[in-house]
Amino acid sequence: MKVIDAKEGLEILKVAYAETVKRNNGYWKPIASTKKQLEYCMAAILKQNDREKLSDIMFYQYAVHEFENSDPKYAELLHKAAGVVDLMIAEKI
């Protein structure tokens, strides 16, 4: 992913979060976990929490295993959000 600023990164995370909320049909672990992880990432990019757990983020795995075939547009959003997390870990955002 090209280097982006925090504002662009936050927008990508917000879009992924909004799409995740739309898919929240109760407590299906991949969706519930993705939602919680995206909330953490948005707070981290806004400096409302620490970034210690960014390396534990794993919603990109759900994108591959759960959504890539059944919902490729959503999987692509999660891949983009994972790219933002990678930049955050590398301290480029």
C-alpha positions, 0 to 999 in steps of 0.5 A, a space after each residue: 500500500 502506498 504511504 497515506 496520511 492518518 486522515 486517509 487511513 481513518 477514512 479507509 477504516 471507517 468505510 470498512 467498519 460501516 460495512 462490517 456493521 451492516 453485516 452484523 447479524 447477531 454474533 457471528 465470530 468473524 464479524 464481531 471480531 472484525 468490528 471490535 478490531 476495527 474499533 481498536 484501530 480507529 481509536 489508535 489512529 486517533 491516538 485515543 489508545 496505545 498501539 501495542 496490540 496492532 500486531 495482534 490484528 487479524 481481520 485480514 485472515 477473515 477476509 481471506 478465509 470467510 469473505 474472499 469468495 462469498 463477498 469479494 468487495 467486502 474482502 477487498 475493504 478488509 484488505 485495504 484496512 489491513 494495509 492501513 494497520 501495516 502502515 500504523 505498525 511501521 509508524 508511517 501513519 
